[in-house]
Amino acid sequence: MHEGESAALAGRVCGRPFVGEAPVTVDQTNHSVVVGGEVVVKWLVPPVPAPHPGVELLAHLAHARFDDMPPFLGAEERDGTVVALVTGYLPGAQDGWDWFVDDVDAWLREGATADGLDTLASSAARMGALTARLHVALSTLQRSTVAARLYHAQAVELLDRVCREVTGEEGDRLRAAGDAVVEALRPLDCPDMLTAHRIHGDLHAGQFLRSGDRLVVTDFDGNPLADPRERRMPQSPLRDLASLLQSLDHVGRIVVKRRHPDRGADVDRFIADATQAALTAYRADRPVRDDLLAALRVAQELHEFHYAVTHLPRWLYVPDAALPALL
């Protein structure tokens, strides 16, 4: 982007001038710029054909007065493609791959106390409750049904794919677990039709921003491995919930791998308490089919293997540890 282009776009969307641009330096697919210390312009790389799935969600949520997200201010469309999104800026915000990893790290360094574990579980519960509120707000957008067997077929196909894609010791372990994975997916092989509507589509700890005491959800672009048409289809909200719960497990795997390789037992306690706290908070407001959720959590780890092979090989250690824990 040329210097001043983000400020100019923010000015057009908001109807007033802005001064100052500061690129967001974290590793990301798109290119984001903080303008005037007030708004974020996210330039999409590449631009997305209109209608953009994320814009549809943001507009619906704004209309529904869902305020657990950065304010949606507008989008820039050129020649039938959406080139940028403009949202409110949250000063000092960190995503969950930073703040939650740091919180677990601090808990371990301070003695892994029961009170500290309760505090971590409370954070996870806030994420679960926020997810329930998100699904309530989205429940009227493209309300439909989806066959459980569709998710079973997709997961079995993905298992076959990742068993061929993943190499080395990780691949050997994955293939050895193949029969157990097939059995764990079996609850999805049923005739049930599940309630469906638009969902977040890529809900994980990194999508939860913490700014001071405020917690919000962000980045509604959807599954990075799906095309825009697929991202716009109604899905069971259990898919979001499965992704959230597994990402809490992933927070623990990151802590063990990067900071505390000798604290696996303590981190397992965190994972168990955090996932249960998030699930309990979600269940207080939204129905949950435990058998289908368990199968979808396994399917989520197959997605993580595929994502690692396709986009981020260094991520492979995460599903390599998380999948056996589920089985």
C-alpha atoms as a printed R data frame, in Angstrom:
    type eleno elety resid chain resno       x       y      z
1   ATOM     1    CA   MET     A     1   0.000   0.000  0.000
2   ATOM     2    CA   HIS     A     2   1.160   3.528 -0.723
3   ATOM     3    CA   GLU     A     3   1.801   5.912  2.141
4   ATOM     4    CA   GLY     A     4  -1.378   7.758  3.074
5   ATOM     5    CA   GLU     A     5  -3.689   5.306  1.278
6   ATOM     6    CA   SER     A     6  -4.967   3.749  4.498
7   ATOM     7    CA   ALA     A     7  -5.656   7.146  6.060
8   ATOM     8    CA   ALA     A     8  -7.477   8.230  2.913
9   ATOM     9    CA   LEU     A     9  -9.654   5.105  2.958
10  ATOM    10    CA   ALA     A    10 -10.434   5.541  6.660
11  ATOM    11    CA   GLY     A    11 -11.438   9.120  5.945
12  ATOM    12    CA   ARG     A    12 -13.804   8.086  3.156
13  ATOM    13    CA   VAL     A    13 -15.451   5.402  5.279
14  ATOM    14    CA   CYS     A    14 -15.761   7.501  8.449
15  ATOM    15    CA   GLY     A    15 -16.449  10.845  6.829
16  ATOM    16    CA   ARG     A    16 -13.649  12.754  8.546
17  ATOM    17    CA   PRO     A    17  -9.883  13.111  8.105
18  ATOM    18    CA   PHE     A    18  -7.294  10.977  9.870
19  ATOM    19    CA   VAL     A    19  -3.597  11.597 10.397
20  ATOM    20    CA   GLY     A    20  -0.932   8.981 11.026
21  ATOM    21    CA   GLU     A    21  -0.412   5.395  9.955
22  ATOM    22    CA   ALA     A    22   1.217   2.529 11.876
23  ATOM    23    CA   PRO     A    23   1.529  -0.905 10.242
24  ATOM    24    CA   VAL     A    24   0.512  -3.914 12.327
25  ATOM    25    CA   THR     A    25   3.737  -5.908 12.448
26  ATOM    26    CA   VAL     A    26   2.476  -9.310 13.597
27  ATOM    27    CA   ASP     A    27   2.760 -12.138 11.079
28  ATOM    28    CA   GLN     A    28  -0.502 -12.288  9.132
29  ATOM    29    CA   THR     A    29  -1.894 -13.112  5.702
30  ATOM    30    CA   ASN     A    30  -3.417  -9.688  5.142
31  ATOM    31    CA   HIS     A    31  -1.882  -6.231  5.621
32  ATOM    32    CA   SER     A    32  -3.327  -4.161  8.478
33  ATOM    33    CA   VAL     A    33  -2.628  -0.520  9.341
34  ATOM    34    CA   VAL     A    34  -3.687   1.432 12.437
35  ATOM    35    CA   VAL     A    35  -4.825   4.879 11.325
36  ATOM    36    CA   GLY     A    36  -4.877   7.859 13.637
37  ATOM    37    CA   GLY     A    37  -4.759   5.569 16.660
38  ATOM    38    CA   GLU     A    38  -8.519   5.035 16.162
39  ATOM    39    CA   VAL     A    39  -9.268   2.611 13.320
40  ATOM    40    CA   VAL     A    40  -7.716  -0.408 11.631
41  ATOM    41    CA   VAL     A    41  -7.668  -0.756  7.861
42  ATOM    42    CA   LYS     A    42  -7.179  -4.384  6.845
43  ATOM    43    CA   TRP     A    43  -6.111  -4.704  3.214
44  ATOM    44    CA   LEU     A    44  -7.085  -8.136  1.923
45  ATOM    45    CA   VAL     A    45  -4.354 -10.127  0.175
46  ATOM    46    CA   PRO     A    46  -5.679 -11.067 -2.322
47  ATOM    47    CA   PRO     A    47  -8.946  -9.104 -2.590
48  ATOM    48    CA   VAL     A    48 -12.080 -11.224 -2.114
49  ATOM    49    CA   PRO     A    49 -14.922 -11.314 -4.668
50  ATOM    50    CA   ALA     A    50 -18.048  -9.603 -3.364
51  ATOM    51    CA   PRO     A    51 -20.040 -10.440 -1.358
52  ATOM    52    CA   HIS     A    52 -17.278 -10.988  1.188
53  ATOM    53    CA   PRO     A    53 -18.301 -13.568  3.845
54  ATOM    54    CA   GLY     A    54 -16.769 -11.547  6.654
55  ATOM    55    CA   VAL     A    55 -18.494  -8.320  5.597
56  ATOM    56    CA   GLU     A    56 -21.848 -10.112  5.623
57  ATOM    57    CA   LEU     A    57 -21.232 -11.359  9.161
58  ATOM    58    CA   LEU     A    58 -19.962  -8.022 10.431
59  ATOM    59    CA   ALA     A    59 -22.914  -6.127  8.948
60  ATOM    60    CA   HIS     A    60 -25.393  -8.602 10.451
61  ATOM    61    CA   LEU     A    61 -23.735  -8.507 13.868
62  ATOM    62    CA   ALA     A    62 -23.627  -4.721 13.842
63  ATOM    63    CA   HIS     A    63 -27.351  -4.642 12.986
64  ATOM    64    CA   ALA     A    64 -28.010  -7.127 15.810
65  ATOM    65    CA   ARG     A    65 -26.100  -4.800 18.181
66  ATOM    66    CA   PHE     A    66 -23.575  -7.468 19.043
67  ATOM    67    CA   ASP     A    67 -20.904  -5.412 20.762
68  ATOM    68    CA   ASP     A    68 -18.400  -8.132 21.703
69  ATOM    69    CA   MET     A    69 -16.299  -7.272 18.653
70  ATOM    70    CA   PRO     A    70 -14.322  -4.273 17.391
71  ATOM    71    CA   PRO     A    71 -16.791  -1.795 15.848
72  ATOM    72    CA   PHE     A    72 -17.378  -2.471 12.142
73  ATOM    73    CA   LEU     A    73 -17.068   0.803 10.253
74  ATOM    74    CA   GLY     A    74 -17.192  -0.242  6.609
75  ATOM    75    CA   ALA     A    75 -15.516  -1.892  3.628
76  ATOM    76    CA   GLU     A    76 -13.925  -0.791  0.363
77  ATOM    77    CA   GLU     A    77 -15.145  -2.487 -2.808
78  ATOM    78    CA   ARG     A    78 -13.519  -2.045 -6.208
79  ATOM    79    CA   ASP     A    79 -14.423  -3.740 -9.490
80  ATOM    80    CA   GLY     A    80 -16.554  -6.366 -7.803
81  ATOM    81    CA   THR     A    81 -14.013  -7.284 -5.136
82  ATOM    82    CA   VAL     A    82 -13.661  -6.263 -1.499
83  ATOM    83    CA   VAL     A    83 -10.162  -4.865 -1.047
84  ATOM    84    CA   ALA     A    84 -10.236  -3.678  2.573
85  ATOM    85    CA   LEU     A    85 -12.188  -3.725  5.843
86  ATOM    86    CA   VAL     A    86 -12.282  -0.864  8.334
87  ATOM    87    CA   THR     A    87 -12.898  -1.540 12.032
88  ATOM    88    CA   GLY     A    88 -12.376   0.237 15.328
89  ATOM    89    CA   TYR     A    89  -8.968   0.000 17.000
90  ATOM    90    CA   LEU     A    90  -8.591  -1.408 20.523
91  ATOM    91    CA   PRO     A    91  -5.494   0.129 22.152
92  ATOM    92    CA   GLY     A    92  -3.072  -2.402 23.568
93  ATOM    93    CA   ALA     A    93  -5.143  -5.381 22.434
94  ATOM    94    CA   GLN     A    94  -3.463  -8.796 22.317
95  ATOM    95    CA   ASP     A    95  -4.833 -11.962 20.779
96  ATOM    96    CA   GLY     A    96  -5.174 -15.184 22.729
97  ATOM    97    CA   TRP     A    97  -2.074 -16.781 21.259
98  ATOM    98    CA   ASP     A    98  -0.267 -14.039 23.219
99  ATOM    99    CA   TRP     A    99  -2.321 -13.141 26.289
100 ATOM   100    CA   PHE     A   100  -3.532 -16.647 27.152
101 ATOM   101    CA   VAL     A   101  -0.138 -18.257 26.526
102 ATOM   102    CA   ASP     A   102   1.427 -15.586 28.746
103 ATOM   103    CA   ASP     A   103  -1.190 -16.188 31.464
104 ATOM   104    CA   VAL     A   104  -0.527 -19.951 31.488
105 ATOM   105    CA   ASP     A   105   3.216 -19.302 31.503
106 ATOM   106    CA   ALA     A   106   2.849 -16.955 34.489
107 ATOM   107    CA   TRP     A   107   0.701 -19.518 36.326
108 ATOM   108    CA   LEU     A   108   3.402 -22.154 35.927
109 ATOM   109    CA   ARG     A   109   6.160 -19.774 37.028
110 ATOM   110    CA   GLU     A   110   4.165 -18.793 40.114
111 ATOM   111    CA   GLY     A   111   3.732 -22.374 41.323
112 ATOM   112    CA   ALA     A   112   0.685 -23.636 39.406
113 ATOM   113    CA   THR     A   113  -1.641 -22.834 42.307
114 ATOM   114    CA   ALA     A   114  -5.294 -23.846 42.478
115 ATOM   115    CA   ASP     A   115  -6.365 -20.183 42.648
116 ATOM   116    CA   GLY     A   116  -4.319 -19.426 39.541
117 ATOM   117    CA   LEU     A   117  -5.905 -22.337 37.723
118 ATOM   118    CA   ASP     A   118  -9.346 -21.004 38.640
119 ATOM   119    CA   THR     A   119  -8.387 -17.653 37.116
120 ATOM   120    CA   LEU     A   120  -7.327 -19.336 33.870
121 ATOM   121    CA   ALA     A   121 -10.569 -21.331 33.797
122 ATOM   122    CA   SER     A   122 -12.491 -18.086 34.317
123 ATOM   123    CA   SER     A   123 -10.868 -16.643 31.182
124 ATOM   124    CA   ALA     A   124 -11.858 -19.756 29.240
125 ATOM   125    CA   ALA     A   125 -15.409 -19.457 30.579
126 ATOM   126    CA   ARG     A   126 -15.578 -15.874 29.292
127 ATOM   127    CA   MET     A   127 -14.602 -17.156 25.853
128 ATOM   128    CA   GLY     A   128 -17.290 -19.831 25.982
129 ATOM   129    CA   ALA     A   129 -19.968 -17.373 27.092
130 ATOM   130    CA   LEU     A   130 -18.933 -14.879 24.408
131 ATOM   131    CA   THR     A   131 -19.175 -17.645 21.790
132 ATOM   132    CA   ALA     A   132 -22.720 -18.434 22.950
133 ATOM   133    CA   ARG     A   133 -23.679 -14.753 22.600
134 ATOM   134    CA   LEU     A   134 -22.133 -14.715 19.131
135 ATOM   135    CA   HIS     A   135 -24.197 -17.724 18.070
136 ATOM   136    CA   VAL     A   136 -27.377 -16.180 19.443
137 ATOM   137    CA   ALA     A   137 -26.690 -13.084 17.326
138 ATOM   138    CA   LEU     A   138 -25.950 -15.196 14.234
139 ATOM   139    CA   SER     A   139 -28.838 -17.627 14.704
140 ATOM   140    CA   THR     A   140 -31.137 -15.667 12.375
141 ATOM   141    CA   LEU     A   141 -28.602 -15.362  9.538
142 ATOM   142    CA   GLN     A   142 -29.300 -18.023  6.883
143 ATOM   143    CA   ARG     A   143 -31.027 -20.298  9.385
144 ATOM   144    CA   SER     A   144 -31.138 -23.802  7.945
145 ATOM   145    CA   THR     A   145 -30.173 -27.416  8.674
146 ATOM   146    CA   VAL     A   146 -27.172 -29.547  7.796
147 ATOM   147    CA   ALA     A   147 -26.802 -33.324  7.730
148 ATOM   148    CA   ALA     A   148 -24.501 -34.786 10.379
149 ATOM   149    CA   ARG     A   149 -23.416 -37.331  7.765
150 ATOM   150    CA   LEU     A   150 -21.984 -34.510  5.648
151 ATOM   151    CA   TYR     A   151 -19.515 -33.741  8.431
152 ATOM   152    CA   HIS     A   152 -18.745 -37.449  8.796
153 ATOM   153    CA   ALA     A   153 -17.977 -37.796  5.093
154 ATOM   154    CA   GLN     A   154 -15.806 -34.667  5.114
155 ATOM   155    CA   ALA     A   155 -13.859 -35.858  8.164
156 ATOM   156    CA   VAL     A   156 -13.252 -39.369  6.775
157 ATOM   157    CA   GLU     A   157 -12.052 -37.847  3.511
158 ATOM   158    CA   LEU     A   158  -9.782 -35.472  5.421
159 ATOM   159    CA   LEU     A   159  -8.376 -38.359  7.478
160 ATOM   160    CA   ASP     A   160  -7.423 -40.158  4.298
161 ATOM   161    CA   ARG     A   161  -5.845 -36.989  2.944
162 ATOM   162    CA   VAL     A   162  -3.749 -36.129  5.983
163 ATOM   163    CA   CYS     A   163  -2.614 -39.745  6.362
164 ATOM   164    CA   ARG     A   164  -1.104 -39.333  2.892
165 ATOM   165    CA   GLU     A   165   0.183 -35.779  3.426
166 ATOM   166    CA   VAL     A   166   1.817 -35.955  6.866
167 ATOM   167    CA   THR     A   167   5.292 -37.478  6.812
168 ATOM   168    CA   GLY     A   168   7.926 -38.401  9.391
169 ATOM   169    CA   GLU     A   169   7.202 -39.600 12.905
170 ATOM   170    CA   GLU     A   170   4.063 -37.437 13.068
171 ATOM   171    CA   GLY     A   171   2.695 -39.217 10.019
172 ATOM   172    CA   ASP     A   172   3.535 -42.616 11.471
173 ATOM   173    CA   ARG     A   173   1.666 -41.787 14.673
174 ATOM   174    CA   LEU     A   174  -1.296 -40.413 12.761
175 ATOM   175    CA   ARG     A   175  -1.623 -43.503 10.587
176 ATOM   176    CA   ALA     A   176  -1.288 -45.779 13.614
177 ATOM   177    CA   ALA     A   177  -4.223 -43.941 15.204
178 ATOM   178    CA   GLY     A   178  -6.365 -44.230 12.068
179 ATOM   179    CA   ASP     A   179  -8.758 -46.908 13.363
180 ATOM   180    CA   ALA     A   180  -9.291 -45.022 16.622
181 ATOM   181    CA   VAL     A   181 -10.008 -41.825 14.682
182 ATOM   182    CA   VAL     A   182 -12.571 -43.593 12.503
183 ATOM   183    CA   GLU     A   183 -14.296 -44.889 15.623
184 ATOM   184    CA   ALA     A   184 -14.260 -41.452 17.259
185 ATOM   185    CA   LEU     A   185 -15.925 -39.935 14.180
186 ATOM   186    CA   ARG     A   186 -18.702 -42.550 14.155
187 ATOM   187    CA   PRO     A   187 -21.324 -40.452 16.053
188 ATOM   188    CA   LEU     A   188 -21.491 -38.163 13.010
189 ATOM   189    CA   ASP     A   189 -22.525 -41.108 10.835
190 ATOM   190    CA   CYS     A   190 -26.186 -40.765 11.793
191 ATOM   191    CA   PRO     A   191 -29.368 -39.567 10.038
192 ATOM   192    CA   ASP     A   192 -29.770 -36.449 12.194
193 ATOM   193    CA   MET     A   193 -30.268 -33.022 10.665
194 ATOM   194    CA   LEU     A   194 -28.560 -30.349 12.741
195 ATOM   195    CA   THR     A   195 -29.624 -26.757 13.253
196 ATOM   196    CA   ALA     A   196 -27.410 -24.545 11.114
197 ATOM   197    CA   HIS     A   197 -26.805 -20.863 10.475
198 ATOM   198    CA   ARG     A   198 -23.822 -18.699  9.637
199 ATOM   199    CA   ILE     A   199 -20.997 -19.161 12.132
200 ATOM   200    CA   HIS     A   200 -17.594 -17.588 12.718
201 ATOM   201    CA   GLY     A   201 -15.898 -20.415 10.834
202 ATOM   202    CA   ASP     A   202 -12.377 -20.060 12.221
203 ATOM   203    CA   LEU     A   203 -12.942 -19.606 15.942
204 ATOM   204    CA   HIS     A   204  -9.813 -20.117 18.024
205 ATOM   205    CA   ALA     A   205  -7.937 -18.462 20.864
206 ATOM   206    CA   GLY     A   206  -6.178 -16.102 18.464
207 ATOM   207    CA   GLN     A   207  -9.521 -14.553 17.498
208 ATOM   208    CA   PHE     A   208 -10.177 -13.373 21.066
209 ATOM   209    CA   LEU     A   209  -8.632  -9.964 21.661
210 ATOM   210    CA   ARG     A   210  -8.093  -8.709 25.209
211 ATOM   211    CA   SER     A   211  -7.781  -4.981 25.784
212 ATOM   212    CA   GLY     A   212  -7.664  -4.138 29.483
213 ATOM   213    CA   ASP     A   213 -10.656  -5.903 31.020
214 ATOM   214    CA   ARG     A   214 -12.489  -6.139 27.701
215 ATOM   215    CA   LEU     A   215 -12.640  -9.355 25.656
216 ATOM   216    CA   VAL     A   216 -13.880  -9.335 22.053
217 ATOM   217    CA   VAL     A   217 -13.942 -11.688 19.090
218 ATOM   218    CA   THR     A   218 -12.550 -10.679 15.715
219 ATOM   219    CA   ASP     A   219 -11.586 -11.844 12.196
220 ATOM   220    CA   PHE     A   220 -14.771 -13.148 10.589
221 ATOM   221    CA   ASP     A   221 -13.140 -14.153  7.297
222 ATOM   222    CA   GLY     A   222 -13.851 -17.856  7.933
223 ATOM   223    CA   ASN     A   223 -11.951 -21.078  7.320
224 ATOM   224    CA   PRO     A   224  -8.702 -20.177  5.506
225 ATOM   225    CA   LEU     A   225  -8.770 -23.542  3.683
226 ATOM   226    CA   ALA     A   226 -12.272 -22.979  2.232
227 ATOM   227    CA   ASP     A   227 -13.263 -20.904 -0.789
228 ATOM   228    CA   PRO     A   228 -15.525 -17.838 -0.289
229 ATOM   229    CA   ARG     A   229 -18.622 -19.713 -1.475
230 ATOM   230    CA   GLU     A   230 -18.128 -22.449  1.123
231 ATOM   231    CA   ARG     A   231 -17.479 -19.860  3.838
232 ATOM   232    CA   ARG     A   232 -20.911 -18.337  3.166
233 ATOM   233    CA   MET     A   233 -22.817 -21.580  3.779
234 ATOM   234    CA   PRO     A   234 -24.759 -22.185  7.038
235 ATOM   235    CA   GLN     A   235 -23.018 -24.579  9.425
236 ATOM   236    CA   SER     A   236 -23.704 -26.208 12.765
237 ATOM   237    CA   PRO     A   237 -22.521 -23.903 15.569
238 ATOM   238    CA   LEU     A   238 -20.999 -27.019 17.146
239 ATOM   239    CA   ARG     A   239 -18.174 -26.612 14.642
240 ATOM   240    CA   ASP     A   240 -17.234 -23.251 16.166
241 ATOM   241    CA   LEU     A   241 -17.483 -24.706 19.653
242 ATOM   242    CA   ALA     A   242 -15.266 -27.670 18.743
243 ATOM   243    CA   SER     A   243 -12.691 -25.304 17.251
244 ATOM   244    CA   LEU     A   244 -12.729 -23.076 20.346
245 ATOM   245    CA   LEU     A   245 -12.292 -25.984 22.774
246 ATOM   246    CA   GLN     A   246  -9.430 -27.472 20.791
247 ATOM   247    CA   SER     A   247  -7.712 -24.104 20.614
248 ATOM   248    CA   LEU     A   248  -7.629 -24.031 24.425
249 ATOM   249    CA   ASP     A   249  -5.803 -27.356 24.218
250 ATOM   250    CA   HIS     A   250  -3.490 -25.754 21.649
251 ATOM   251    CA   VAL     A   251  -2.651 -22.914 24.042
252 ATOM   252    CA   GLY     A   252  -1.334 -25.581 26.409
253 ATOM   253    CA   ARG     A   253   0.658 -27.334 23.671
254 ATOM   254    CA   ILE     A   254   2.338 -24.032 22.773
255 ATOM   255    CA   VAL     A   255   3.317 -23.422 26.390
256 ATOM   256    CA   VAL     A   256   4.873 -26.881 26.722
257 ATOM   257    CA   LYS     A   257   6.695 -26.694 23.394
258 ATOM   258    CA   ARG     A   258   8.059 -23.163 23.658
259 ATOM   259    CA   ARG     A   259   8.444 -22.444 27.357
260 ATOM   260    CA   HIS     A   260   7.955 -25.364 29.761
261 ATOM   261    CA   PRO     A   261   8.781 -28.750 28.203
262 ATOM   262    CA   ASP     A   262   8.966 -30.288 31.700
263 ATOM   263    CA   ARG     A   263   5.490 -29.150 32.847
264 ATOM   264    CA   GLY     A   264   3.256 -31.361 30.733
265 ATOM   265    CA   ALA     A   265   1.274 -32.717 33.692
266 ATOM   266    CA   ASP     A   266   0.419 -29.228 34.971
267 ATOM   267    CA   VAL     A   267  -0.533 -28.095 31.485
268 ATOM   268    CA   ASP     A   268  -2.808 -31.119 31.129
269 ATOM   269    CA   ARG     A   269  -4.635 -29.861 34.254
270 ATOM   270    CA   PHE     A   270  -5.027 -26.462 32.631
271 ATOM   271    CA   ILE     A   271  -6.361 -27.975 29.404
272 ATOM   272    CA   ALA     A   272  -8.923 -30.108 31.238
273 ATOM   273    CA   ASP     A   273 -10.175 -27.256 33.431
274 ATOM   274    CA   ALA     A   274 -10.180 -24.626 30.674
275 ATOM   275    CA   THR     A   275 -12.068 -26.733 28.132
276 ATOM   276    CA   GLN     A   276 -14.635 -27.776 30.730
277 ATOM   277    CA   ALA     A   277 -15.116 -24.183 31.886
278 ATOM   278    CA   ALA     A   278 -15.631 -22.926 28.328
279 ATOM   279    CA   LEU     A   279 -18.067 -25.738 27.551
280 ATOM   280    CA   THR     A   280 -20.064 -25.201 30.745
281 ATOM   281    CA   ALA     A   281 -20.354 -21.460 30.071
282 ATOM   282    CA   TYR     A   282 -21.459 -22.065 26.486
283 ATOM   283    CA   ARG     A   283 -23.968 -24.726 27.522
284 ATOM   284    CA   ALA     A   284 -25.640 -22.270 29.914
285 ATOM   285    CA   ASP     A   285 -27.075 -20.420 26.892
286 ATOM   286    CA   ARG     A   286 -26.923 -22.830 23.939
287 ATOM   287    CA   PRO     A   287 -27.759 -26.533 23.409
288 ATOM   288    CA   VAL     A   288 -24.888 -29.008 22.961
289 ATOM   289    CA   ARG     A   289 -24.898 -32.553 21.598
290 ATOM   290    CA   ASP     A   290 -21.977 -34.058 23.496
291 ATOM   291    CA   ASP     A   291 -21.532 -37.063 21.193
292 ATOM   292    CA   LEU     A   292 -21.402 -34.927 18.055
293 ATOM   293    CA   LEU     A   293 -19.201 -32.310 19.717
294 ATOM   294    CA   ALA     A   294 -16.652 -34.972 20.680
295 ATOM   295    CA   ALA     A   295 -16.521 -36.206 17.083
296 ATOM   296    CA   LEU     A   296 -16.212 -32.679 15.715
297 ATOM   297    CA   ARG     A   297 -13.298 -32.004 18.065
298 ATOM   298    CA   VAL     A   298 -11.498 -34.965 16.496
299 ATOM   299    CA   ALA     A   299 -12.382 -33.639 13.040
300 ATOM   300    CA   GLN     A   300 -10.933 -30.270 14.056
301 ATOM   301    CA   GLU     A   301  -7.565 -31.867 14.763
302 ATOM   302    CA   LEU     A   302  -7.589 -33.415 11.282
303 ATOM   303    CA   HIS     A   303  -8.126 -29.884  9.981
304 ATOM   304    CA   GLU     A   304  -5.127 -28.748 12.060
305 ATOM   305    CA   PHE     A   305  -2.936 -31.423 10.460
306 ATOM   306    CA   HIS     A   306  -4.066 -30.282  7.016
307 ATOM   307    CA   TYR     A   307  -3.494 -26.616  7.878
308 ATOM   308    CA   ALA     A   308  -0.001 -27.384  9.136
309 ATOM   309    CA   VAL     A   309   0.964 -29.289  6.000
310 ATOM   310    CA   THR     A   310  -0.588 -26.672  3.709
311 ATOM   311    CA   HIS     A   311   0.385 -23.408  5.390
312 ATOM   312    CA   LEU     A   312   2.412 -23.730  8.597
313 ATOM   313    CA   PRO     A   313   4.638 -26.816  8.964
314 ATOM   314    CA   ARG     A   314   5.961 -25.680 12.341
315 ATOM   315    CA   TRP     A   315   2.391 -26.050 13.705
316 ATOM   316    CA   LEU     A   316   2.469 -29.822 13.196
317 ATOM   317    CA   TYR     A   317   3.495 -30.529 16.789
318 ATOM   318    CA   VAL     A   318   0.145 -29.158 18.003
319 ATOM   319    CA   PRO     A   319  -2.285 -31.677 16.446
320 ATOM   320    CA   ASP     A   320   0.374 -34.379 16.902
321 ATOM   321    CA   ALA     A   321  -0.082 -33.885 20.666
322 ATOM   322    CA   ALA     A   322  -3.750 -32.855 20.769
323 ATOM   323    CA   LEU     A   323  -5.253 -35.716 18.752
324 ATOM   324    CA   PRO     A   324  -3.912 -38.563 20.962
325 ATOM   325    CA   ALA     A   325  -5.220 -36.690 24.008
326 ATOM   326    CA   LEU     A   326  -8.729 -36.798 22.520
327 ATOM   327    CA   LEU     A   327  -8.496 -40.477 21.664
